[in-house]
Amino acid sequence: MPQLLHIDTSTRTDDSVTRELTADFARNWQEAHPDGRVTYRDLAADPVPYPDLPSLAHAFAPPESRSPEAAASWAVTEQLIAELEAADTYVFGLPMYNFAVPAVFKSWVDRIVLPGRTFDTETRQGKLLGKKVVVITARGGSYAPGTPRAPFDFQEPWITAALGQVGLTDITYVHAEMTLAESMPKLAQFKPLAAESRERAYRTIREMYAATEATS
């Protein structure tokens, strides 16, 4: 059975560009996989506890030696990794906050990148192979190649490196840029570019599944 892991991280519940786009992706995915299963996590509404020192220190300890607090923390990590292992497709909604990913997503990554569990400790080879990742971002400005802010895009390179550790290398990025043009007067001139970027994002999602249907 095909499985999709759908994760949102935006602090916005209304008017969130990433939430709108990930929801559109999930709808298209479900239409293409009517027998599929979706696991949904809203990390903004239900944050993953940051892995503190006790939980990290006891990561490789025998289960019977863990304190109740460490056992509870380990159970969270195991659940997150189980969701990753079960799914074959992932869609992550990641608005850009201060040039990078939301802190709640960083906390999630710090739990699922686990030596011996999601990657081999000797070869460093990730174990989550053959899975497809779609990362949908929203950016207040433009960080496209050739723009003045392109060097400040620490989001996409970090995501690629972080997910690559566990074997997730088949990543498609869908960026909706200039989203602050709607709310910041000094960026009002870029509203057409913002609308064009958002429409391009929707079109990219539709084209993914149009191509899937054409080859099925």
Summary of the structure (lengths in Angstrom):
residues: 216
radius of gyration: 18.5
end to end distance: 16.1
largest distance: 61.7
contacts: 645
relative contact order: 0.15
helix: 47%
strand: 18%
